Amino acid sequence: MPAVTVEDVEKRYRGRSRADRLRSAVTGAEPQARTDGAVVALDGVSLTLERGEFHGLLGPNGSGKTTLFRLIAGLERPTAGTISRPDATVGYSFQRPCFFDDLTVRENLRVFRSLQDDPPAWDWVESLIDGLRLDPAAHRVAGTLSGGFSTKLDLALGLLSRPDVLLLDEPLTDVDDYSRRRIRGFLADYQREDRTILVSTHNVEDFVPVLDRVTVILDGTVRFDGEPAEDALGQYREILVG
Amino acid sequence: MDLIALLYKEAITVRRNLAPILLLVVLLPSAFALGTVVYQNTVPQDIPVAVVAADESTTEQDIQIVREGVSIFGEPREYGSTEAAVDALKREQVYLVIEVPGGLSDPNSTANFTVHADRGIVPFHEPSEVATDILNDELDQLLAADVNARLERVGRDPSLSEYLVPTATMFFVVLYSLVFLPRQVRSERQVFDRLRTDSSLEAVLASKLVVWGLLLGVGMVSIGAMTAYLGYSVAVLSPLVLGTVALSFVYLAATGLAVLFAMDCSESAIYVNFAIAGVTFAASSLFFPVGFFSALRATIARLLPTHYSTVTMRSGMLKSVDPTLYLEYVGYMLAASVVALALLELSLVRYRRAA
C-alpha cells in the first residue's frame, strides 16, 4: 500500500484578496492562474508516494509544490480530489522557517519533542544536532540564526518525530556546501524501507543521485512522473520547455 | 530626491496595508467619538432608584405618588423590603433607596422619608445630596403632608483615590486581555503551521491562557503592593476580586483571540480589539454609576459583562460585603466566558477551513 496517494487534486483560491496575498506571503505558495476570478494553484494533480521511496518534486518557483505539500500535510484542504495517507505519520520541513524565534535551537527542539505523542529519546535529538551540524548554533536564539542554520533547524524539527513520511520543502536553501553533503548523507541514512521522503526543489542537481522517482510540476499540473534519467538536468529542462 | 522616493515608498506601504490603516484612522477615532453618545446629560436623570414601603402603614397610592416625584431625577423601581433594596444598592442595581412612610395625604402630619445611599460610590456623593433636596421639594409640592427627606449613607467611606483602584484595575485587565495577549499570540503566527502538525491550536491557546492568566495574578499582586504602599484600604487580593479578575480575563482574552483568528491573525485584528477596548471603557460605566448620564448608557452597560465585572470588583475591593450577593453577577461572567470560548472555537474552525 502506498504511503500517500494524491488523486486528481485541485486547489483554488478565491481571487487575489488581501487574505490570499497574506496566505501566499506566509506559506510561500504562489498561485498559478486565474479562471473565473479564482486562482488555480493545483489542477488535477495525481501522485503516489510508495513506502521507502525517495521522491523528488521538481518545478520552478511558483509551480504549486508548496501548495501540494500543505495539502499532503493536512494544513489545507483540496478544493476537489482526495489525498490519503493511511496510518502514516508526517514530518514537515517548511520552506520558510517555522519555529519559535525567541527560543534557542535546543529549546525549540526540546519543546517540539515534548509535543510529540510519543516523544523520541533525547539521543535522537542529539543525533539530529550532530548530523545536521547544528551544534555551533545549539545555544543561539533561533531568531538570530543565519539562513542556513534556520533551514537546518527547521529540517531537524521536521525529523523530530521520526515520521513515516518526511516532507522537505527546499531543504537546502542558504545551506553551505559542506552542510549540504552532511544533510544528504543524513537523509540517505534516514530513508529505510518503511520511510518515505518527498523533497521539493527547484535545483535539480541537489538530490538527483538519491532520488528513486521524480515528479515535475509546472503551473499547477504534473508534466512528468517517472524515474530520473541519467542526465536529470537535461531531462528536466526538456520537460519545462515542453 | 530622497524625500520623494521615500514618500513614494510610504504611499505604496499605505496602499498595501489599507485595511489596518483604515481601521486605525477611521474605526478607532470613530469609536472614540461614538463613545460620547452615551454622555447625554450633565446631571443624573436616569439613575435607578429603589422605592420601598417603610412600614405597613404605607399604601400603594403613597408609593405611586413617590414614584412620580422620583421620575424627575431617576428611574424608580419598587422593592418589597428595605433589606432587598439595600442589597440591590450594594450590587449597584440601584443607587438610592427611598423609604416611603405612610400617611402622605394627611395635611396635619409630617412624612419622614429616609434616603439610603452607598458611601462606596464616591462620584455619587454630591449628586445623592442634590437628589435628596430635589425629592424634598418635589414631594412637598405633590403631597398634603409636610415632607422631610433625610439622607442616610451606608457602608464605608473610601476616598476618591481608593474608589479609582477598581476602575484602574479594570482598565488594566481589559487592555491586557483584549489587546496585549492577542498581540503576543499574533507574534508567534509563523509557528502555527508547525504547531498544527505537531499539536493543536486549541492546546497552544490553552497554554497561553494559563501562563498569561498566572502573570495577570502577578499584576494583581503589584496593584495590591502599590495600594498598600500608598496606604489605601482596598482589598485587591480578596477572593471575590481575584475570581472576578480570572473570569474577566477568560472572557476578554477569548473574545480578543476569537477576533484575531476570525481575521486570519492580521494586524487589523489588533486594531479591532483596541477599538473594542475603547468601546468597553466608554460603555461599561467603569467610573460613573449606570444611568448617571443617560438611560441609553445604562442599557448598553447592562448588556456588557465588563459592567458586572466592574461592580463586583468595586464591591470586593471597597465594601465589606457578603460575596454571595454577587452570585448572579459571577453567573453572568461565567456565561460570558462560555460564550466567548465557544466563539473562539468557531473562529479557530473557520481559520483552519480558510487555510
Interface residues (C-beta under 8 A of the other chain):
Chain A: R18 A19 L22 R23 V26 T27 R70 A73 G74 L75 E76 R77 V90 G91 Y92 F94 R96 P97 C98 F99 F100 D101 F112 L115 Q116 L157 S161
Chain B: A19 E188 R189 Q190 V191 D193 R194 L195 R196 T197 D198 S199 D264 S266 R353 A354 A355
